[in-house]
Amino acid sequence: MTKQIYLDLIKEIEKHDECYYQKHAPLISDYEYDRLLEKLHTIEKQHPEWVVASSPTQTVREKSTKGFFQVAHKSPMLSLSNSYSKEEVEDFIKRVKKTIPHEVEFTAELKVDGIAVSLRYEQGVFTRGLTRGDGKVGDDITENLKTIPSLPKQLSSSSLKKLPNLLEIRGEVYMSKETFLSLNQEKEEAGEDVFANPRNAAAGSLKLLDPKEVKKRGLRLMTYAIVEHDMPFTSQHEVHKVLKQLGFETFSEKHFALCKDSSELMEFADKIEKQRDSLLFEIDGIVIKVNTLKDWDLLGATGKTPRWAIAYKFAPLQATTKILDITLQVGRTGVLTPVAELEPVFLAGSTISRATLHNQEEIERKDIRIHDTVIIEKGGDVIPKVVSVDHSKRAKNSLAFIMPKKCPVCGAQVEKKANEVAIRCTNKECSAQNERRLIHFASKQGMDIDHLGEKIVLKLMQHNLLKDPSDIYRLSKEDLEMLEGFKEKSIANLLTSIEASKKVTLSKFILALGVPHIGAATADLIAHKAKQIEKLKDLRKEDLLEIEGIGEIVADSFIQFFHDRNHLKLIASLLSLGVQPSFEKADLIENHLFSDKTFVITGSLEEFSRDEAANLIKKRGGKVSSSVTKKTDYVLVGDEPGSKYDKALELNIKILDEKKFKSLL
């Protein structure tokens, strides 16, 4: 071991800090980064004479951002030490008990994967918000924070005898999984770089210089600490109660625990880890704190971390495998997406053999090549992706991948528009685009044709039996008997499913057509407006904009689609072949309170699934929208609600919990 190796390791970590904190595009996973820090820490223990003041172990690594003023924190914003095992948690407890002479109780709460912020209130009014920065000085992002609906601008004193003159709150700004996936889908369709994960999406959004753009990102705030105050509480457990009284979002009771020892802490951690995928936001572990606040002063802190708290991080949802090839997938809109074909590997409950690489720029940034050994990751609802390359195992026959100049399927020229990272096939008749359209049409979300999955669609296309959706309804027993693998029972099943799909709701028919920017909720709203298939083409832009939850982009997309002669010809063919889209209203409960009311559903419901709740609303004449606006009548809120709940509070829209919802049914 030489000092140069130590200094090189610092440079390597600094490079990753820049990618993580400034560019919001990490090259390695959090777990790998923590291992590098651990290696550095070990070296510094062995050679204390080498330690430099700029070492990542000595300072908080987040830097200031251009375009923002820097302001000093009144109390330092420290970062937590990490642990990955019960033994490390027990070591933390032993260190605490060496200093604290009496019995110690610990709190455990979720470790939200977001951006730490400090919020200052004077006389109950929000006056300033800062990022962590280097722990001593942070970026002033007050105006951006004001766009977060769940952040109170004025505290209410109704639940407290007196509001403190000065109050400083600490919390985490985050992005829900649902918002993250929607944002990345929008960016991918627009040909822009996608975010690696919700944490980076939140960070990139919070550092935008235009608050109006920040507001569109649907950020949320979870609070967990009060550091400057003149209030009488004495424990971390009480802090959460006070935060709720003040009107802040904090952890629900089932996501917070008081524990006596490591066994109880690990029991809570195991329970939370099992719930991890079902949470509406990303977490990467739990935070363990000494409960009694006066003990924090006794324990103190290093220059970087407190001695009264530690993070217990869950094992990463990652696996190591090899890239056998990189292929291209052509989407419905013509975007060419590179996909890593992997040596199959088991990860988070399923076998993974493919992972998206997003675009050429992503491949170059991570230096990904065919035959590389890579780390893949899958978390929550996020599709598998390549996190990083193990360059130490790079094979001699590794091959660089370059996007083609022509579509790999139809041979048409590809184009890259200005300000887009996406490369698109220019041929609207491309068979690959058509293939994705046909698969979507037959899918469960569309016409819901059982036994007509992706493989069958491809087989029928290969035999020229399927060119557009109307051909599905022209298939005959004789056609299918000619195909290898189709036996009497499978033929009967498929034809029966096709026949059954002819009776379809108008909303599912609209969704099956694949109109850009129109999902299930929007298709349902349009169906409510038109009520008849014949009236769809007669809808004007102003008619669509009158619908709660529909904006300019969706309206323009719909009008363009239904003014295209080819699309109208397809719809006419489907109707002539017996497809009968209908607006179901026969079983509606007449004159109900919900009639003509617009609902938005957010959070995890206990007694109903979201679909069940939506159906109950529709049966009573109500409508269900995917977004909250001034025209929304009710927001049905479950546990851990999303940003839609914050928006409802901001617009003073009536909130229903499940109990109230059931009573109104």
N, C-alpha and C positions, 0 to 999 in steps of 0.2 A: 504494500500500500504506500503510495506517494502522495504528497500534498497536491500535485498536479491532478491526480485522479479525483481528489476531493473538490478542487476548483472546477474541474470539468463537469462534475455532477451538479454543482451549483448552477452552472451555465445551462445545463440540460433542463433543470427544474425551472429556471427563469424563462426559457423558451416556452415551456408548457404553461407557465403563468400568463404569458402574453396571449397565447391562444385561448386560454380559458377566460381570463378576466377582461381583456381588451377586445379580442376578436369574437368572443363567444362561440368559438368553434374548436373544441378540444380535439387533440390528436390522440389522446389516450384516455382510458376510463379513470374514474375517481379512485378505484381500487389500485390501479397501477401507479397513479400519482402518489397515493399514500405510501405505497411500498418504496418509492424513490425517496420520499421524505424520511421514512423509517431508516433506510440505508444511510442517508446523510446524518441522521441523529446518532446512529451507532458509531459512525466514523468520528464524530465530534466528541463522543464520550471517550473514545480511545485516544484521541489526539486533541485535547482542549486547547492546546497552544496554536492549533490551526484555525480556530473559529474566527470568522470575520463578521463584522457588524451587519453586513448585508445578507447574511445567510438566511435562507427561507425558514430556518428553525427559530430565528431570532425576531422576525418581523411578520406582520400580516401582509399578504402578498397582493391584495387588490390595489390597483393604482387609480389615480384620478383620471377623469375623462375630459378631453378637450370640449369646450363649449359650456362647461359648468363652472361656477365659482366653488372654491374650496373653503370649507369652514371647519374649525377645530371642534372636536367633540368635548362636551363638558366632562363626561365620564368616558374613558377609553372603551372602544368596541373590540373586545378580544375575540379570538376564534377558539374553538374547542379542540382539545386533544381527542384523537380517535382510538377506539378499541374495536377488536374484531372477535373476541372470545370471552367466555365466562371467566377465564383465568385473569385476563387483563382487567375486567370489571372488578374482580376480587382484589387485585393489586391496588386499584383506585380506592376501594373501600378501606383497605388496610392503611393507605397513606392518610386518608381522612381521619381515621380513628387514632392515629399516632398523635395528631394535633388536637382533636376534640376529646376532652376527658369524659363527657357524658354520653348517654345513648343517642345515636344518630339515626334519623329517619331520612329517606330519600324519595324524591319524586321522579316519575318517569313520564315522558310525553313524546309525541311524534317529532321526528326530525324532518321537517318539511324541506324539500329540495328546491330552495328559492334564493332570493337575494335579501341579505340582512339590511334592515334600515332602522334609523333612529328618528322618532317623531317628537317634536317639542310643542307643548301647549302652554299658553300663558293666559291666565284668567279663563281657562276652559276653551280657548280658541286655538286652533292649529296654526302655528306660525312658521314652522320650519321642519323640513325633512331631509335627512342626510343618508348617503350610502356609508358602508363601513370604511371604505378607502383603505388607508394603511393602519387603521385602528385608532389613530390620533386625529387625523384630518380626513373628512369625507366630502363627496360632491353634494352640492345643494341641489336637490331634485324636488323641491317643494311643489312646483307647479305640476310636475308629472304625477306626483303622489296624490294631488288633489283630484285627479281624474278617476281614482279608485273609489267606487261607490261605498264600499264597506269601511272606508276611513272616515270617521266622524270629523267634520269641519268645526263643529261646535259641540262640546260635551254637555250632556244633560246632568243636572244636579238633583233630579227628582228622586233618584235612588240613594243619594248620598247627602249627608247633612250639609256639607260644604265642599265646593270644588277647591282643590289646591291652587295656589297662585302660580306655581310652576310644576310642570309634569313632563317627564321624558319617558316615552314608551319605546320598547324594542320589539321588533317583529320581523316577519319574513314576507316579502312580496313574491307571489307565485302565480303560475298559470295552470289551470286545470287541464287534465288529460284531453278532455273533449275539445276545449278551446285550442290546445296545442295541435291536435290532429287536424282540426278545421283550418287553422292558420297555415300549417304545412301543405295541406291540400291546395289551398288558394295560391300559395307561393309556387307550388309545383306546376299548377295549371297556367300560372302567369310566366313560367319559365325562369323563376328566381331561385336562388339558393335556399334550401330548407334549413331549419334549425336542427341541431343534433338531438336535443331533448327539451323538455319543458323548462328546465332551469335556465338553459341558454336562451330560450325564447323570451323568458321573463326578463333576463338581464339585458338582452338586445332591445327589448321594448322599452324598458325603464330608462335607457340611456339615449332614446330618441330626443332630438332637440325641439320637436314640435309636440306640445301637450295634446293637440287635437288628434295626432296620429297615435299617441300613447293610449288615449281613451278608447280607440278602436280595438285594442289588443285584449281587452277583457281581463286585465290583471286583478288579482285579489290580494288581501292582506290577512295574515294570521299573526296575532300578537301573543307574547309569552313572558314579557318582563316589564317592570317599572323600576327605573334606576335613579330618577331624581324626583323627590316628592316630599311632602310633609304630612303623610298619612300614617295611621296607626297600625297597619298590618305587620305581621312578624314572620310570615312564612311564604314560600313559593306557592303552596296550596291556596293561601288566601289571595295571592296576586291574581290568580286566574278568576276568582270570584269577583274581585274589584274590576278587572278588565271587562267582564261581562256587564257589570253594573254601569260602567262608563259608556257602554255601547259598542265595544270592540268585539270583533270575532276572535274567539280563542278556542281551545280544544274542548270537544264534548267530553262528558264524564267517562264514556267508554274508551276514550283515547288519552286518559290521564290516570295515573295511579300513585298511591302512597305505598312505599315498600320498606321493609325492615332490613332486608339482606339481599345478597346476590341471587339467591334462589327465587325470591319473589320478583326481582327485577328481570331475571331471565324468563320467568313464566310469562310476564307481561310482554317481553320482547318477542317470544315465540308466538303468542296470540296475535300480536300486531303483524308479524311477518306473514302469517297465514292470511291475514286480511289485506295484505299489501296490494294485490292486483285489483281488488274490488273498491279501493279508495278512489275518490274522484280526483285526487292530486297525487303527485309523485312524492314518496318519502324514501330515504336511504338508511333509515335506522331509527333509534330512539335517543333522546337526550336525558341523561341522568344528572340530577342536581341534589345537593344537600338541601333539605327542606327549610331548616331554620336560617333566616337571613343573617342574624348576628354572627352565625358560624362562618359566613362568607368572609367577614373581616378578619377572623382568626386565621383562616386558611390562606387568604391572599391570592396572589397571581404571579406568574412569570411575566416577562415583557410581552408575551404573546397570548398565553392561555390562562384561564382561571384554574385554581386548584380545587374549587368546590363543584366542578361539573366536568362531565366527560360525555362524548358521543359514543354510543355502541352502534356500529354500522353493520347492516346485514350483508351476508355474502352476496357478491354481485351476480346478477343473472347473466352469466357469461360462459362461454366455452371456447376452446381452441380447436381449430380445424384448418383445412387447406382449401385454397381456391383452385378447383380443377379447370375452370374456364370462366370467361366473362361473356355473357350473351346479351342480346338486346331485346327488350320488350317494347312493342309499339302499342301505345294506348289508344283509347277511343278518339282522343283529340289529336293524335299523330305524334305525341311526345315520345322520343326514344329514350328509354330508361335502361342504363346498364345494370345487369343483375349478376351477382357472383354465384356461380354454380359450385356448391361446396361438397366436400366429403361429408356425408350425413353424420350429424352429431345430435345427441339428446340434450335438450335444454328447456328448463322451466315447463316440464310436462309434455313436450312434443319433440319430434325429430325434425331438425332443421336441415334442409338441403339447398336452400336458396336464400340470398339476402340482398336487399336493394343497395346499389352504390350511388343512386340518385342522378349523378351527372359527371361529365368529364372533369370539371373543376374539382369536385369532391375526390375523384380518383387521384388526380395530380397532387392535391393538398396532402393526402394521406400516403402518397407514393405506393399505391396498391398495384400489384402485378399478378398476372396468371402464374400459378404454382406457389404463391406466397403462403406462409403459415400466418393465420390471422386470428384475432380475438373477435368473436361475434357477441352481440348482446340483444336481449329481448326483455323489455320491462313493461308491465301493465298492458295497455292496448297498443303499444308501439310495435310496429313490425320489425322483424330481425334486421340488424344492420351490422356492418363491419366497423368495429370501434378503432382498431389499430392493427398494424403489421408488426410481426416479430422479425425485425430485419436481421437479427443474429442467425435466423434459420433460413434466410433467403437462398433459394436453390439457384444453381448455375444456369438452369434452363428457364429462369423466370422471364416472362414476356410482358413488355409494356402494352397497355391497351390504348388504342386511339379510336375515337368515334369516326364512323364512316362518313363519306361525302354523299352516299346514296342510301336510301332506305334498304335495310337488309332483307326485306320481304318483297317489296314491289319494284325496287330499283329506281324509284323516283328520286329526284334531287331533295336533299334535306336543306333546311334553312335555320339560321340562328338570328332571331330578331335583336335589334339594339336593346340593351338593358335587360336581356334575358340570358339565363345560363342554359335553358332548354334548347334542344335541337329537335326540330319537327319534320316529319314526312309531309311533303306538300301535296301528295296525291289523296284526295278525299275518297277515292275508290280503292284505296289500299286494302288488300285482303286482311291484313293484320288488324287494321282499325275496324273493319267490318266484322271480323271474328269477335273482337271485344264487345262490339255493339250487340251482336247476336247472343253472346253469352249473358250479357246484362239483361237483354229482353226476356230471356227464358228463366232468369234467376228467381229465387224466392222473393226478392224485393220487387221484381217486375211482375211478369205474368204467372210466376210460380208454377212452372211446368215440371212436375215430377218426372224423373227418369230422363230429363234432357239436360244433363250436366255438360261441363266443358269438353270432356272426351267425346261424348256423342255428337256435340255440335261440330267439333273438328272433323270427325269421321264423315258426317253428312256433307260438310263443305268439301272435303277431299273427293267425294263422289258426285260433286256438282248437284246435290239434291237440296242444298241450302245456300241461297245467295242473299236474300233479305228476309226479315221477319215473316212476311206473308207466306213464304215457301214452307214454313213450319206447318201451316194449315192446309197445304196441298199434299203433304206426305200421305202415301197409301201403304197398305199392307204389302202390295207387290213391290213397291220401292224398297222397303225395308228387308224383305225376304232375300233380296239380291246381295245384301251386305253380310260379310263374314261376321259371325259372332251374334247375330240377331236370331233368336229362336222364337217360337210361337208365343211363349209367355211374355218375353221381354218386348216383343212387338205389340202385343195386346196392351201391356201396361203403358207403353209410351203413347199409343194412339188414344187410349182412354184418358190419359193425363192431358193430352193436347185438346181433346174435345171438352174436357171439364174446364180448361183455362179460358174457353170462349166467353164464359160468364165471369166477368171481371169488374171490379169496382172502377169507377172513372179515375180515381186518384192513382190506383196501381197501374192503370193503362198509361196515364200521363208519365208516370215514373219510368215505365218500361220503355217508352219511346226514347229515353236518354237525352232529354233537353238539357243542354249545359246549364249548370248552376242551380238545377232544380232537384231537391231531395224529397224524401217522403212527406215531411211536414208541409213543404211548400206546394207539392202536388195536391195534397189534401185541401189546402186553402183554395187553390185554383178550382178544384172540383166543386167545392161549396159555392164558389162564385158562378161558375158556368152551369152546373147541374145537368147539362146535356152535352154529349160529345159534339153535336152539330154546332154548338155555340162557342166552342173553343177558338175557332179561327176568326170569330167575330169580336173577340175581346180586344179592346183598345188599350194602349199603354196607360191611359188615365184610369181605365177600369181596374187594371192590375195594381196600380199605385194606391188605389183606395183600399186594397186588402191589407189588413194588419199583418206586418211581418214581411212584406215584399217591397224591395227597393228598386232603384234604377237599373242595376246590373241584371237582376232576375227578369224584370219587365222587358228590357231590351232583348235578352236572350230568348224569351218566350215568343215575342213578336217576330223576331227573325226566323225562328224555327217554324212557326205556323204560317209564314208567308213564303216558305220555300216550296216550290212546285213538287219537287221529289218527295218531300215529307208528306204533303197533302195527298199525293198519289198513293203513297204507302198506306196511309190511314184509310183511304177509300178501299184499297185492296183488302185490308184486314176486315173491314166492315162487311164487304161483299162475300167474304169467306166464312161469315158467321160469328165473328168476334162481336160481343155485345157489351161494351162498357156502359155501366149504369151507375147513377148516383143513388145509393141505397138510403131510402128515407121511410120505408114502410114500417119499420119497427121503432120509429122515433117516439119518445114520450113527449106528448104535446104540452105546450104552455108551461114548460119547466123553467125554473129560475135560471138555468144555464143556457136557455134558448138564445141564440145569436150572440152569446158571450165568448170572448176570446181568452183562452187559457194558455199559460206556459208552465211546463213541469220541470222542476229541477231538484237534484238531490236523490238520495236512495230512499224509496218508500218501503215501509215495513209490510203492509198488508196487500199491496198491489204491485204488480210490475208497472213500468211506465206505460206500456202498451195497453194493459188492462185499464189503468186510470184514464188514458186517452179515449178508449172505446166507451167507457161509462159516460164521459163528457159528451162525446159525439152522439150517443144514443139519446141524450137529453137535449139535442139541438145545438150544442156548443161546438166551438172550433178550437183546435190545438195548434199553436204556432211555435216555431223554434226560437224566436227572439222576442225580447221585451221592448215594447215601445209605449208611447203615450196612449195608444189605442187598446192596449192589453187591459182586460177587466180583472182577471185573477191570476195569481202565481201560486201554484200548488208546490209546497216546499217539503222535501224530505230531509233526511239526515245529511250533514255535510253538503249543503246546497252550493251550486256554482255561482258564477258571476251574474247569472240572470237574477238571482235573489238580490244581489247588491243593486242592480239596475232598478228592480222593483221598488226598493227602499228609496232610491234617489228620486224616482218618479211618483212616489206616494201611491203605489198601486196596492190593492187589497191582497194581503197574504193569507193563504189557507194552509193550515197544517192538516195532517191526515184525519184527525179527529173532527175538525170543523168540516172538512170535505165530505166525510161520511155522513155527517148530520144534514148537509145540504143535498145529498143525493136523493 
